Amino acid sequence: MSETTVTKMNQQVLRETILATACGGMAIALSTILSMFTVYRMPQGGSITPASMLPIVFCALAFGPAWGIGIGLVHGLLQFVLAPFAAHWASVALDYPVAFGLLGLAGFLAADKDLRMTQRNVLRRLSMISMPRLITAIWIAMLGRTASHLLSGVIFYRSYAIESGMNPWIYSIVYNGTYMLPEAIITTGLMLPLAVLFTKSRKNVSSDNG
């Protein structure tokens, strides 16, 4: 491998790191702002928001799972700082950094890394993913976060289930599903039109250049 090739590769990695860092910061800020506009807030934590998780999932799809998980972790920690709620100190990890970090699982269905990095416009990276793959990625991310909240509910919030006479697993599934299902639907409903829009935009640019 020539020195020129190595230099170009290093420059590409540096550019990708800068892009991911900048987009990650904006995603965390946007997700935090959107999380403040709650449609409905649950009594023991959790809420329905206007797609506050979409920016985090987008970053995972644009930059891969490592960046997606990292950005989600930071966002989760910030969520705890801004709106803390915990039944036990140990539940903080599952309900905040771990839960939001698992949104980065969507990145495992992102476009191939080498292909992604050829597209400098990160918004158009959505166009590199098929619709079925995109939908699957979103729901895997949501299921990942739900699973973390589910475990937290069974382990740390079981007293609420016992008081209501319900099995802790059923109680946690119903409780967390009440807000996570609408969140997943809202996120999917907004992400798909964006993917279509950026796909058309990419085709138009390609036609103009051709």
N, C-alpha and C positions, 0 to 999 in steps of 0.2 A: 504494500500500500504506500503510495507516494506521500510526501510531506504535504503537498497541496490538498490531497484528498482528506488527510487527517485534519488539516486546518479547517476545511469546509465542514467536516463533520462536527468539529468542536464548536464552530460558529453556529451551526444548526441547533446543537444541544443547548448552547447559551441562549439563543433566541427563543427556543421552546421554554426554557426555564423562566425567562423574563415574562413571556406571554402568560404562562401558567400562574406565576406569582401575581401578576397584575389582574388577571381575570379572577383568580381565587379571592383576592382582596375585594374586588367589586361584587363578586357573588356573595361573600359573607355579609357585606354591607347591605346589599339588596335583600337577601334572605332575612336579615335582622329587621329591616324596616317593614317588610311584608308580614313578619310574624307579629308585629305590633297591632296589625289590623285584623283582629280576630272576628270571625263570623260567629263562632260559638266556643266557649271555654269550658272544659270539663272540670268538675269539682276537685278531683285529685291529680290535676295536671293533664296536659295535652289540650290541643285546641284545633279547630278548623280554621284555616287561614286562606287568603287569596294566593295559593301556590307558593308559599314561602320556601318550599324545598326544591322548586324548579331550578333555581340558579346553581344549587349544589349538584344536582343530578346532571345538569348541563355540563358543568366543569368535568365531571367524571367521564361523560361521553366525549368531551372535546380533548381531554388530556390523559385519560386512562385511569385505572383503579387506584394507583398509588397517590396521585394528586387528588382524586375525588375523595378518598378516605381521609387524607390529611386535611383537606379543606373542610370536610364535614366535622372532623374532630375539633378543629378550631371554632367552628360555628357553634357546636354543641357546648363547648366550654363558655363561650360568650353568652349563650342562651341561659346558662345557669347563673352567670353573673348578673344578667339583666332581670331575669324572672325566676329566681330559685324556688323550687318546690321539691321536698324530699321527705319520705317517711322514715328514712334511715340514712346515715351518712354513706353507707355502702351502695345505696340505690342510686346515688348521684352518677356513678360511672355508667351504669346501664341505661339510665334515662337521658343522659346528656352526651358526653363525648362518644361513647360506644354506639348509641342509637343513631346519632347523626352521622357518625363516621361510616356506618354500614350503608348509608346512601351511596357511598362511593363504589359499592358493588356493581352499580350500573356500568362502570368503566370496563368491566370484563367483557362487555358486549360492544365496546367502542370499535371504531374502524382500526385496522392494523396500524401500529405505531409509525412505521415508515411512510404509510400512505397519509396518515393524519398530518405528519410534519411537513408534507409538501404543500399543505393548504395553510397559508399564513392568516387568512381570514377565519378565525376560530368559529364564527357563527355558521359558516358554510360547512363545517365539519359534520354537522347533523345530516347534511345531504349525502354523506358517505355511508349512512346506515339505512338499511331497508326498514320499512314501516313495521313489519312483524318483529324484527330484531329490536327496534326502538321501543316498542310497546313492552316487550319482554324485559328489556333493560330497566325501564321505569318501574315495573311491578316487582322485579327482583330487589331493587333498591328499597321500595316501600315495604316489602316483606321482611327485608333485613332489619329495618328500623322497628317494624312491628314486633319481630321476634325478640328484640332486646327489651322493649317495653313489656312484652308478654312475660318474660322471665322475671323482670323486676316486679311485676304485679303479683305473680305467683309466690315469689320469695318474700317480698317486703310489704305487700299490701293485702296479704291473705286475711287479715283481721276484718277488712271491709266485706270480703266474701262470706266469712263466717257469720258476721252480723246479719247479712241478708239471707243466710241459709243456702248459699250457692257453693258449688265446687269451685275452688280457687282458680283452676284452669279455665273453666267456663266463664267465670266472672271476669277474668283478665282478658279473655278473647273478646267477649261482648263489649267490655269497657273500651279497650284499645281499638277494636274494630269500628266503634261508633264514630271516632274522628279520623282514624287512619284510612278507612275506605273512602270517605269523601275527599280526603287529601289526595289519595292516589288518582281518583277520577278527575279531580280538578287539574292536577299536574299533567296527566295524560291528555286531557282535553285542550290544554294550552300548548303543550310541547309539540303535538302532531301538526297543528297549523303552522307553527314556526318552522318545523322541518320542511314542510311543503313550500313555504315561502322562500326559504334559503335554497331549496333545490331549484326552484324556478329562477331565482336570482343567479345561481351558479350557471344554469343553462344559458341564460341571456348573456352573461359575460363571455361564456365560451363562444357563443354565436357571433358576438361583436368582434372578438379577437380573431375568429375564423374568417 
